[in-house]
Amino acid sequence: MSDSQCRSSRHLIDIVDPRWRSEALPFEDIAVPHAELPDPEPDSNGQPTETLSEQEKKWSDLALQLLNQHITSSTSN
């Protein structure tokens, strides 16, 4: 079948009716993990749409924790 041809699914016609299509979950009932929410207090440099997990990935990509370990190990020698 090519992209210009579509095969409709007839069994969905019996399930999907206007009442079913209009139903929606209230905003409070949608569970979103805390790390996937946008930052509640974005700083002036950050993007307000970035999630906390996206911001966390950026910092881990810089490997700053390794820099701190290297400094501590070199001062102890």
Biopython code that builds the backbone (N, CA, C, O; Angstrom):
import numpy as np
from Bio.PDB.StructureBuilder import StructureBuilder

atoms = [
    (1, "MET", "N", (0.838, -1.161, 0.000)),
    (1, "MET", "CA", (0.000, 0.000, 0.000)),
    (1, "MET", "C", (0.896, 1.241, 0.000)),
    (1, "MET", "O", (1.874, 1.297, 0.744)),
    (2, "SER", "N", (0.575, 2.210, -0.808)),
    (2, "SER", "CA", (1.381, 3.429, -0.887)),
    (2, "SER", "C", (0.929, 4.450, 0.149)),
    (2, "SER", "O", (-0.086, 4.259, 0.820)),
    (3, "ASP", "N", (1.678, 5.521, 0.274)),
    (3, "ASP", "CA", (1.354, 6.562, 1.253)),
    (3, "ASP", "C", (0.056, 7.288, 0.923)),
    (3, "ASP", "O", (-0.617, 7.797, 1.819)),
    (4, "SER", "N", (-0.290, 7.337, -0.337)),
    (4, "SER", "CA", (-1.500, 8.067, -0.718)),
    (4, "SER", "C", (-2.776, 7.255, -0.486)),
    (4, "SER", "O", (-3.882, 7.785, -0.590)),
    (5, "GLN", "N", (-2.614, 5.973, -0.174)),
    (5, "GLN", "CA", (-3.780, 5.134, 0.082)),
    (5, "GLN", "C", (-3.894, 4.862, 1.571)),
    (5, "GLN", "O", (-2.901, 4.608, 2.252)),
    (6, "CYS", "N", (-5.096, 4.918, 2.050)),
    (6, "CYS", "CA", (-5.330, 4.718, 3.475)),
    (6, "CYS", "C", (-6.398, 3.649, 3.653)),
    (6, "CYS", "O", (-7.392, 3.624, 2.927)),
    (7, "ARG", "N", (-6.191, 2.792, 4.594)),
    (7, "ARG", "CA", (-7.170, 1.763, 4.886)),
    (7, "ARG", "C", (-7.814, 2.120, 6.230)),
    (7, "ARG", "O", (-7.143, 2.124, 7.262)),
    (8, "SER", "N", (-9.092, 2.413, 6.211)),
    (8, "SER", "CA", (-9.746, 2.800, 7.465)),
    (8, "SER", "C", (-10.089, 1.558, 8.278)),
    (8, "SER", "O", (-10.402, 0.496, 7.741)),
    (9, "SER", "N", (-10.017, 1.734, 9.564)),
    (9, "SER", "CA", (-10.317, 0.649, 10.473)),
    (9, "SER", "C", (-11.787, 0.754, 10.871)),
    (9, "SER", "O", (-12.160, 1.628, 11.654)),
    (10, "ARG", "N", (-12.607, -0.119, 10.342)),
    (10, "ARG", "CA", (-14.055, -0.044, 10.557)),
    (10, "ARG", "C", (-14.454, -0.350, 11.997)),
    (10, "ARG", "O", (-15.467, 0.171, 12.463)),
    (11, "HIS", "N", (-13.704, -1.167, 12.711)),
    (11, "HIS", "CA", (-14.113, -1.538, 14.065)),
    (11, "HIS", "C", (-13.994, -0.355, 15.031)),
    (11, "HIS", "O", (-14.647, -0.357, 16.075)),
    (12, "LEU", "N", (-13.187, 0.642, 14.714)),
    (12, "LEU", "CA", (-13.073, 1.816, 15.579)),
    (12, "LEU", "C", (-14.292, 2.724, 15.485)),
    (12, "LEU", "O", (-14.567, 3.485, 16.412)),
    (13, "ILE", "N", (-15.007, 2.656, 14.408)),
    (13, "ILE", "CA", (-16.204, 3.480, 14.241)),
    (13, "ILE", "C", (-17.231, 3.175, 15.323)),
    (13, "ILE", "O", (-17.930, 4.073, 15.790)),
    (14, "ASP", "N", (-17.323, 1.908, 15.724)),
    (14, "ASP", "CA", (-18.274, 1.531, 16.763)),
    (14, "ASP", "C", (-17.816, 2.005, 18.148)),
    (14, "ASP", "O", (-18.652, 2.248, 19.018)),
    (15, "ILE", "N", (-16.520, 2.139, 18.361)),
    (15, "ILE", "CA", (-15.989, 2.514, 19.667)),
    (15, "ILE", "C", (-15.953, 4.034, 19.837)),
    (15, "ILE", "O", (-16.351, 4.556, 20.877)),
    (16, "VAL", "N", (-15.475, 4.736, 18.815)),
    (16, "VAL", "CA", (-15.290, 6.178, 18.902)),
    (16, "VAL", "C", (-16.583, 6.884, 18.495)),
    (16, "VAL", "O", (-17.002, 6.835, 17.338)),
    (17, "ASP", "N", (-17.191, 7.529, 19.460)),
    (17, "ASP", "CA", (-18.375, 8.333, 19.180)),
    (17, "ASP", "C", (-18.109, 9.757, 19.685)),
    (17, "ASP", "O", (-17.107, 9.970, 20.368)),
    (18, "PRO", "N", (-18.948, 10.718, 19.382)),
    (18, "PRO", "CA", (-18.701, 12.103, 19.795)),
    (18, "PRO", "C", (-18.549, 12.257, 21.312)),
    (18, "PRO", "O", (-17.728, 13.056, 21.763)),
    (19, "ARG", "N", (-19.311, 11.521, 22.095)),
    (19, "ARG", "CA", (-19.191, 11.622, 23.553)),
    (19, "ARG", "C", (-17.827, 11.141, 24.025)),
    (19, "ARG", "O", (-17.215, 11.769, 24.890)),
    (20, "TRP", "N", (-17.345, 10.042, 23.471)),
    (20, "TRP", "CA", (-16.039, 9.508, 23.837)),
    (20, "TRP", "C", (-14.928, 10.479, 23.426)),
    (20, "TRP", "O", (-13.975, 10.687, 24.177)),
    (21, "ARG", "N", (-15.051, 11.075, 22.230)),
    (21, "ARG", "CA", (-14.048, 12.014, 21.750)),
    (21, "ARG", "C", (-13.965, 13.264, 22.613)),
    (21, "ARG", "O", (-12.894, 13.856, 22.742)),
    (22, "SER", "N", (-15.076, 13.671, 23.201)),
    (22, "SER", "CA", (-15.086, 14.903, 23.994)),
    (22, "SER", "C", (-14.574, 14.686, 25.417)),
    (22, "SER", "O", (-14.281, 15.660, 26.110)),
    (23, "GLU", "N", (-14.459, 13.453, 25.866)),
    (23, "GLU", "CA", (-13.969, 13.185, 27.221)),
    (23, "GLU", "C", (-12.486, 13.541, 27.330)),
    (23, "GLU", "O", (-11.706, 13.323, 26.404)),
    (24, "ALA", "N", (-12.126, 14.091, 28.480)),
    (24, "ALA", "CA", (-10.728, 14.438, 28.741)),
    (24, "ALA", "C", (-10.460, 14.321, 30.230)),
    (24, "ALA", "O", (-11.360, 14.492, 31.052)),
    (25, "LEU", "N", (-9.212, 14.029, 30.566)),
    (25, "LEU", "CA", (-8.826, 13.968, 31.968)),
    (25, "LEU", "C", (-8.696, 15.384, 32.524)),
    (25, "LEU", "O", (-8.224, 16.284, 31.829)),
    (26, "PRO", "N", (-9.107, 15.581, 33.760)),
    (26, "PRO", "CA", (-8.829, 16.877, 34.387)),
    (26, "PRO", "C", (-7.326, 17.058, 34.532)),
    (26, "PRO", "O", (-6.589, 16.081, 34.664)),
    (27, "PHE", "N", (-6.879, 18.285, 34.508)),
    (27, "PHE", "CA", (-5.454, 18.581, 34.563)),
    (27, "PHE", "C", (-4.790, 17.968, 35.794)),
    (27, "PHE", "O", (-3.643, 17.527, 35.719)),
    (28, "GLU", "N", (-5.487, 17.935, 36.914)),
    (28, "GLU", "CA", (-4.918, 17.417, 38.154)),
    (28, "GLU", "C", (-4.685, 15.913, 38.100)),
    (28, "GLU", "O", (-3.844, 15.404, 38.841)),
    (29, "ASP", "N", (-5.397, 15.192, 37.253)),
    (29, "ASP", "CA", (-5.289, 13.744, 37.204)),
    (29, "ASP", "C", (-4.159, 13.240, 36.311)),
    (29, "ASP", "O", (-3.939, 12.032, 36.220)),
    (30, "ILE", "N", (-3.455, 14.130, 35.665)),
    (30, "ILE", "CA", (-2.375, 13.715, 34.783)),
    (30, "ILE", "C", (-1.085, 13.686, 35.594)),
    (30, "ILE", "O", (-0.586, 14.728, 36.019)),
    (31, "ALA", "N", (-0.555, 12.494, 35.803)),
    (31, "ALA", "CA", (0.653, 12.329, 36.616)),
    (31, "ALA", "C", (1.887, 12.538, 35.747)),
    (31, "ALA", "O", (2.094, 11.832, 34.759)),
    (32, "VAL", "N", (2.697, 13.512, 36.125)),
    (32, "VAL", "CA", (3.942, 13.799, 35.412)),
    (32, "VAL", "C", (5.088, 13.683, 36.414)),
    (32, "VAL", "O", (5.040, 14.312, 37.471)),
    (33, "PRO", "N", (6.120, 12.890, 36.104)),
    (33, "PRO", "CA", (7.252, 12.783, 37.021)),
    (33, "PRO", "C", (7.879, 14.154, 37.277)),
    (33, "PRO", "O", (7.935, 15.000, 36.385)),
    (34, "HIS", "N", (8.348, 14.358, 38.501)),
    (34, "HIS", "CA", (8.898, 15.653, 38.904)),
    (34, "HIS", "C", (10.046, 16.087, 37.991)),
    (34, "HIS", "O", (10.164, 17.269, 37.666)),
    (35, "ALA", "N", (10.894, 15.142, 37.576)),
    (35, "ALA", "CA", (12.043, 15.476, 36.732)),
    (35, "ALA", "C", (11.637, 15.903, 35.332)),
    (35, "ALA", "O", (12.429, 16.525, 34.624)),
    (36, "GLU", "N", (10.422, 15.583, 34.920)),
    (36, "GLU", "CA", (9.958, 15.938, 33.579)),
    (36, "GLU", "C", (9.222, 17.266, 33.541)),
    (36, "GLU", "O", (8.867, 17.744, 32.464)),
    (37, "LEU", "N", (8.989, 17.868, 34.696)),
    (37, "LEU", "CA", (8.325, 19.168, 34.748)),
    (37, "LEU", "C", (9.325, 20.271, 34.422)),
    (37, "LEU", "O", (10.518, 20.112, 34.678)),
    (38, "PRO", "N", (8.857, 21.390, 33.861)),
    (38, "PRO", "CA", (9.779, 22.505, 33.634)),
    (38, "PRO", "C", (10.273, 23.069, 34.962)),
    (38, "PRO", "O", (9.612, 22.933, 35.992)),
    (39, "ASP", "N", (11.418, 23.690, 34.925)),
    (39, "ASP", "CA", (12.004, 24.273, 36.129)),
    (39, "ASP", "C", (11.058, 25.344, 36.687)),
    (39, "ASP", "O", (10.700, 26.274, 35.964)),
    (40, "PRO", "N", (10.647, 25.233, 37.957)),
    (40, "PRO", "CA", (9.724, 26.222, 38.510)),
    (40, "PRO", "C", (10.358, 27.592, 38.687)),
    (40, "PRO", "O", (9.649, 28.597, 38.713)),
    (41, "GLU", "N", (11.681, 27.652, 38.808)),
    (41, "GLU", "CA", (12.383, 28.921, 38.961)),
    (41, "GLU", "C", (13.542, 28.995, 37.966)),
    (41, "GLU", "O", (14.702, 28.869, 38.359)),
    (42, "PRO", "N", (13.236, 29.199, 36.677)),
    (42, "PRO", "CA", (14.326, 29.234, 35.698)),
    (42, "PRO", "C", (15.195, 30.466, 35.911)),
    (42, "PRO", "O", (14.692, 31.553, 36.197)),
    (43, "ASP", "N", (16.513, 30.284, 35.766)),
    (43, "ASP", "CA", (17.398, 31.440, 35.886)),
    (43, "ASP", "C", (17.375, 32.222, 34.576)),
    (43, "ASP", "O", (16.760, 31.784, 33.604)),
    (44, "SER", "N", (18.021, 33.340, 34.544)),
    (44, "SER", "CA", (17.974, 34.199, 33.363)),
    (44, "SER", "C", (18.718, 33.587, 32.177)),
    (44, "SER", "O", (18.440, 33.945, 31.033)),
    (45, "ASN", "N", (19.661, 32.669, 32.425)),
    (45, "ASN", "CA", (20.441, 32.069, 31.337)),
    (45, "ASN", "C", (19.781, 30.828, 30.754)),
    (45, "ASN", "O", (20.023, 30.493, 29.595)),
    (46, "GLY", "N", (18.954, 30.142, 31.531)),
    (46, "GLY", "CA", (18.383, 28.879, 31.086)),
    (46, "GLY", "C", (17.134, 29.061, 30.244)),
    (46, "GLY", "O", (16.516, 30.126, 30.228)),
    (47, "GLN", "N", (16.787, 28.014, 29.561)),
    (47, "GLN", "CA", (15.560, 28.008, 28.781)),
    (47, "GLN", "C", (14.396, 27.662, 29.708)),
    (47, "GLN", "O", (14.496, 26.680, 30.443)),
    (48, "PRO", "N", (13.314, 28.410, 29.710)),
    (48, "PRO", "CA", (12.206, 28.119, 30.625)),
    (48, "PRO", "C", (11.479, 26.820, 30.310)),
    (48, "PRO", "O", (10.740, 26.311, 31.153)),
    (49, "THR", "N", (11.674, 26.271, 29.106)),
    (49, "THR", "CA", (10.977, 25.043, 28.734)),
    (49, "THR", "C", (11.790, 23.794, 29.034)),
    (49, "THR", "O", (11.288, 22.685, 28.852)),
    (50, "GLU", "N", (13.026, 23.936, 29.487)),
    (50, "GLU", "CA", (13.851, 22.763, 29.786)),
    (50, "GLU", "C", (13.363, 22.096, 31.061)),
    (50, "GLU", "O", (13.052, 22.765, 32.047)),
    (51, "THR", "N", (13.300, 20.772, 31.031)),
    (51, "THR", "CA", (12.917, 20.034, 32.226)),
    (51, "THR", "C", (14.133, 19.907, 33.136)),
    (51, "THR", "O", (15.267, 20.146, 32.721)),
    (52, "LEU", "N", (13.873, 19.527, 34.380)),
    (52, "LEU", "CA", (14.971, 19.362, 35.331)),
    (52, "LEU", "C", (15.930, 18.268, 34.884)),
    (52, "LEU", "O", (17.139, 18.383, 35.081)),
    (53, "SER", "N", (15.392, 17.195, 34.278)),
    (53, "SER", "CA", (16.273, 16.113, 33.813)),
    (53, "SER", "C", (17.130, 16.570, 32.632)),
    (53, "SER", "O", (18.273, 16.133, 32.501)),
    (54, "GLU", "N", (16.601, 17.438, 31.775)),
    (54, "GLU", "CA", (17.404, 17.964, 30.667)),
    (54, "GLU", "C", (18.530, 18.848, 31.193)),
    (54, "GLU", "O", (19.655, 18.792, 30.696)),
    (55, "GLN", "N", (18.224, 19.660, 32.198)),
    (55, "GLN", "CA", (19.254, 20.508, 32.784)),
    (55, "GLN", "C", (20.318, 19.661, 33.478)),
    (55, "GLN", "O", (21.507, 19.974, 33.412)),
    (56, "GLU", "N", (19.891, 18.595, 34.139)),
    (56, "GLU", "CA", (20.824, 17.715, 34.838)),
    (56, "GLU", "C", (21.769, 17.038, 33.849)),
    (56, "GLU", "O", (22.955, 16.881, 34.139)),
    (57, "LYS", "N", (21.263, 16.638, 32.693)),
    (57, "LYS", "CA", (22.097, 15.985, 31.680)),
    (57, "LYS", "C", (23.173, 16.938, 31.164)),
    (57, "LYS", "O", (24.297, 16.518, 30.890)),
    (58, "LYS", "N", (22.833, 18.203, 31.034)),
    (58, "LYS", "CA", (23.814, 19.162, 30.544)),
    (58, "LYS", "C", (25.008, 19.239, 31.489)),
    (58, "LYS", "O", (26.155, 19.241, 31.042)),
    (59, "TRP", "N", (24.744, 19.302, 32.789)),
    (59, "TRP", "CA", (25.834, 19.416, 33.749)),
    (59, "TRP", "C", (26.657, 18.130, 33.804)),
    (59, "TRP", "O", (27.877, 18.192, 33.958)),
    (60, "SER", "N", (26.025, 16.984, 33.683)),
    (60, "SER", "CA", (26.795, 15.743, 33.728)),
    (60, "SER", "C", (27.632, 15.570, 32.466)),
    (60, "SER", "O", (28.654, 14.884, 32.496)),
    (61, "ASP", "N", (27.222, 16.173, 31.369)),
    (61, "ASP", "CA", (28.016, 16.095, 30.147)),
    (61, "ASP", "C", (29.342, 16.845, 30.296)),
    (61, "ASP", "O", (30.308, 16.523, 29.604)),
    (62, "LEU", "N", (29.402, 17.828, 31.177)),
    (62, "LEU", "CA", (30.629, 18.583, 31.369)),
    (62, "LEU", "C", (31.624, 17.863, 32.280)),
    (62, "LEU", "O", (32.792, 18.247, 32.343)),
    (63, "ALA", "N", (31.181, 16.841, 32.973)),
    (63, "ALA", "CA", (32.013, 16.035, 33.878)),
    (63, "ALA", "C", (32.658, 16.896, 34.956)),
    (63, "ALA", "O", (33.836, 16.719, 35.268)),
    (64, "LEU", "N", (31.905, 17.817, 35.521)),
    (64, "LEU", "CA", (32.432, 18.691, 36.562)),
    (64, "LEU", "C", (32.791, 17.915, 37.826)),
    (64, "LEU", "O", (33.701, 18.309, 38.556)),
    (65, "GLN", "N", (32.084, 16.817, 38.092)),
    (65, "GLN", "CA", (32.403, 16.023, 39.269)),
    (65, "GLN", "C", (33.794, 15.422, 39.153)),
    (65, "GLN", "O", (34.457, 15.228, 40.172)),
    (66, "LEU", "N", (34.255, 15.122, 37.958)),
    (66, "LEU", "CA", (35.602, 14.591, 37.763)),
    (66, "LEU", "C", (36.652, 15.666, 38.018)),
    (66, "LEU", "O", (37.734, 15.373, 38.526)),
    (67, "LEU", "N", (36.339, 16.894, 37.672)),
    (67, "LEU", "CA", (37.253, 18.005, 37.916)),
    (67, "LEU", "C", (37.482, 18.171, 39.411)),
    (67, "LEU", "O", (38.615, 18.365, 39.851)),
    (68, "ASN", "N", (36.420, 18.097, 40.184)),
    (68, "ASN", "CA", (36.527, 18.210, 41.633)),
    (68, "ASN", "C", (37.349, 17.053, 42.210)),
    (68, "ASN", "O", (38.162, 17.268, 43.109)),
    (69, "GLN", "N", (37.150, 15.843, 41.711)),
    (69, "GLN", "CA", (37.910, 14.684, 42.184)),
    (69, "GLN", "C", (39.392, 14.840, 41.850)),
    (69, "GLN", "O", (40.257, 14.489, 42.653)),
    (70, "HIS", "N", (39.674, 15.363, 40.672)),
    (70, "HIS", "CA", (41.063, 15.547, 40.244)),
    (70, "HIS", "C", (41.761, 16.577, 41.129)),
    (70, "HIS", "O", (42.914, 16.379, 41.511)),
    (71, "ILE", "N", (41.089, 17.654, 41.453)),
    (71, "ILE", "CA", (41.673, 18.699, 42.297)),
    (71, "ILE", "C", (41.936, 18.151, 43.699)),
    (71, "ILE", "O", (42.987, 18.419, 44.280)),
    (72, "THR", "N", (40.994, 17.391, 44.241)),
    (72, "THR", "CA", (41.155, 16.841, 45.585)),
    (72, "THR", "C", (42.300, 15.838, 45.626)),
    (72, "THR", "O", (43.074, 15.826, 46.583)),
    (73, "SER", "N", (42.418, 15.004, 44.609)),
    (73, "SER", "CA", (43.478, 13.993, 44.607)),
    (73, "SER", "C", (44.847, 14.631, 44.395)),
    (73, "SER", "O", (45.833, 14.135, 44.940)),
    (74, "SER", "N", (44.944, 15.697, 43.633)),
    (74, "SER", "CA", (46.240, 16.335, 43.396)),
    (74, "SER", "C", (46.703, 17.129, 44.612)),
    (74, "SER", "O", (47.908, 17.258, 44.828)),
    (75, "THR", "N", (45.792, 17.660, 45.406)),
    (75, "THR", "CA", (46.186, 18.400, 46.605)),
    (75, "THR", "C", (46.571, 17.467, 47.736)),
    (75, "THR", "O", (47.327, 17.858, 48.625)),
    (76, "SER", "N", (46.071, 16.252, 47.723)),
    (76, "SER", "CA", (46.422, 15.301, 48.794)),
    (76, "SER", "C", (47.782, 14.665, 48.562)),
    (76, "SER", "O", (48.334, 14.081, 49.494)),
    (77, "ASN", "N", (48.351, 14.750, 47.359)),
    (77, "ASN", "CA", (49.675, 14.152, 47.059)),
    (77, "ASN", "C", (50.782, 15.054, 47.465)),
    (77, "ASN", "O", (51.952, 14.713, 47.288)),
]
sb = StructureBuilder()
sb.init_structure("model")
sb.init_model(0)
sb.init_chain("A")
sb.init_seg("    ")
for serial, (resi, resn, name, xyz) in enumerate(atoms, 1):
    if name == "N":
        sb.init_residue(resn, " ", resi, " ")
    sb.init_atom(name, np.array(xyz, "f"), 0.0, 1.0, " ", f" {name:<3s}", serial, name[0])
structure = sb.get_structure()
